[in-house]
Amino acid sequence: MKAFSELDKSRAIQKIIETKQIDVNQLPKKEDIDRRFIKMAMTKLARNKIRGFYKASVWSGNMPLKFTFKDWDVTKQPNYTKAKALGNQAYLLAKQLKDNDFNVALAGDRGVGKTSLALAMMDYLMNAGRTVMFVSTAELLRMVNDKYTDNSIRGKLESIGSAMEHVDILILDDFGTEGGMTGSIKPVHKDLQDLMYQVSNARVDFENNKARGATIITTNNSKPQLKKMYESKFIDRVYPKNPDHQLLFDKMEGVRNV
């Protein structure tokens, strides 16, 4: 019975070949099919990984934000030339971060477009296949404070910390606001300091003296001000020394969604 069944299958296949006029010599080999299948499976895994880290992001008010380089409207800034230069610099750095790891700082007053360009870099890098995670440090501080009254937050913080350690590109948005406004700057909550320091340690390959992944910060504060909030070693590690990796929004006016 089994032999008859296999014979029927063989005849059916032969009939399809004849009817469709298929050239069997042009059919893909098993090795080619296996290779394509593996490639498709790996692509799906990579996409799921990118989505996973994105979902681990910590948004202010739990409201995800979206911005692309196409949305960067330089006409909203009186200083058109400066706005254009910053957009170009952010795009160039995003291209370099596709294959390299280094830290980036976007520094300037509130509402000048720092977060917008960081989000544009995030969009570009996710489309390029890198995992990216956005973390509002103010929201992270709120969670750290609330864990004492809500035990469920402790587990969330552990998951967030682990994701921050392993993601390719970590964006720390409004970095420094958790330490207070200019004129009333104080050290950041010890638990948040410990979390940040643990994350920064995990993102360094000490044996080979190189970074594991990249960190992008947006901040209203200067480097000396940040050192009043966090341990100097941590700030030296996260704040880029290379001027080409610093986007300085000086002489820019506060225009939201610029």
N, C-alpha and C positions, 0 to 999 in steps of 0.2 A: 504493500500500500504506500509506503514511504517513497519507494523508487518511482512509482507511478506519479506521485505528487511532485517530485523533483523534476520528472520528465515534463509534466504539464507546465511547470514554471519555466523550464528551459524553452519549450515551444512558444509560450506566451511572449517571452522576452525576444525570441527570434522574430516573431511576427511583428512586434513593435519596431524592431530594428529595420525590418523590410518595409513596413508601412511608412515609417518616418524617414526612411533612406538615411539612416545614421551610419556614419563612417566609424566603425569600432576602433580603428587605428588612431582616431582623434580624441577618443574618450580619455579622461584623466586617469592616471595610474593611482593605485591605492595609496602610495607614498605621498602623492600630491594632495589627495583628499584628506589624508591624516594631517598633513602640514597645514592645510587651510583650516581644518577643524581646531587644531591647537592654537593657531593664530587668533581665530574668532573667540575661543575660550579665554585666552590671555587678555584680549581687548576688553571682553566683558568684565573680567576680574578687575582690570585697571579702572574701568569706569565705576564699578561698584565701590572700589577703594576711594576714588575721588569723591563720590557722593557721600560716603561714610564720614570722611573728615569734614566735609562741608556741613553735614547735619550736626556734627559735634560743636559747631561754632557757637559762640556766646554773644548774642545780639542785645543791644540796649532795648529794653521793653519787649524782648523776644520777637522783634520785628526784623526779619532778614532784609538786607539792603542790596540793591543791584545798580551797577554803574559800569559803563564801558568807555573805552577811549573815544568812541564816536560821540558819546554824550558830552564830552569836554568842550563846552562852548566858551571860547576865549573872548567873545564879544560881551560877555557879562562882566568882565573885568575892565576897569578904566585903563589898567596897564596891560594892554593887549599883547605886547611883545613879551613881557615877563610870563604871562599866562601860557602863551604858546611855547615858550622855552621850557617851562616846567612840564607841560604835557609831553613834549618831545623827549625830555630827560627821563620821565617816568616810563614811557614806552620803550626807550632804549634799554633801561635797566631791566624791565620785564623780559625783553628778548634775551638779555644776558643770563637772567635767572633760569631760563629754560634748561641750561646745561651747566650752570655754575651756582655755587652757594656763597653768598655774602650778605651782610646786613644792610638795610636801607633805613634812613630816617627822613620823614617828612615833617618839617618843623615850621611853626608860624602861628599866627593868631587864630582865633576861632572863626569858623565859617569861610575860610579862604579856599577850601577845596582839597585839603589834605586827605580826608577820608574818601572823597570821590575818586582821587587818583589811586589811592591804595586799593579801592574796590575794582577799579579798571585793571590794575595789575593782577588782582586776584582772578578776574574774569579771563584775562589773557592766559595766565599760567595754568588755570584749570583746563582750558581748551587745548593747551599745549601738552597736557598729560601729567602735570604735577599736582600733588595733593596740597590743598591750601585750607587753612583754618583762620577764621576771623574771630578775635576775642576783644570785646569791650572791657577794658580793665575796670571801669567804673561798675559795670554789671557784675564782674567777677568779684570785686570787693563786696558788693551787696550780698552775693551768695556766701562768701566767707563769713560775713557777719551773721547771716540768717541760719547758718548751720548749727548754731547753739540753741536755736528754738525749733528747728525743723530737721530731724534726724535724716530725712530722705535726701537732703541736700548733700550730706557727706559722701554718699555713693556717687552722686552726680559730679562732685568736685574731683573725686578720684579718677573717674572716666575722662573728665575734661583735662586733668593734668596729664594723664597718659597720652591722650591724643596730642596735646601741645608738645610733648616730648618727641613724638614720632612723626609728626606731619612734616612734609617737605618745606613748606613755606608757612610760617606763623606770623599773622598780622596782629599786632597789639595796638588797638585803636584808642585814641585819647589817653595815651600812656602818660601818667603824671597827674591826671585829674584826681586820682585816688589819694594823692598826697596833699590835696588842698589847693586853693587858689594862690596866685602870686601875692606875697605879703603875709600869708598865713600858712606857709609850707611847713609840713611836719612829717616825721617818719611814717611810712605806710604800716598798716596793721601787720604785726609779726607773722601771722599765719599766711598772709598774702606774700610777704617777703620770702618766707620759707618755700612756698609753692613756686614762686618765680625763680628762686635760686636753684631749686631742684630741677626745674625745667631747663634752665640755662646750662646746668652741668650736663644734663642728658644730651644736650644738643651740641656738645663738643667732643671730638675724638681726641682725647688727651694723648693717647699713645702716638698718633701721627701728627698731633698739633694742627688740627684743621677742624672746620665746622661740620656738624651734621645738620644739613638743611640751612635755611636762611630765615632771618627774622626781619620783618618790616614794622617799624613803629611810626605812628603819627602822634605828635605831641605839641602842646602849646608852650612847653617849658624848654629852658636851655639845659645843656648837659650839667653844669654846676648845680642847677636847681634840682635836677633828677637825683643827683648824688646826695642831696639833703633828705631825700625820701627813701632811697634804697642804698644798700651797701655799694661802695665805690667799685668794687671788683665786678659786681653784676652789671652796673651801668657801662663800665669800660668794655665789657664783653658784648653787650647788646647794641651799644651806640657805635655806628661805623666811624672809623678813623679816616677813611678815604673820602676827601671832599666830593669826589665824583659820585659817591653813594649817598650824598646828603642833598635833599631838595629843600631849599630855604625859601619860604614864602614871604620874604621881606618885601616891603613896598606893595603888598597886596591888600585889597580891601575885603572886609567880611561880606561875602555874597554867597548865601547858601545855594547848594546845587549848581555851583559854577561849572 
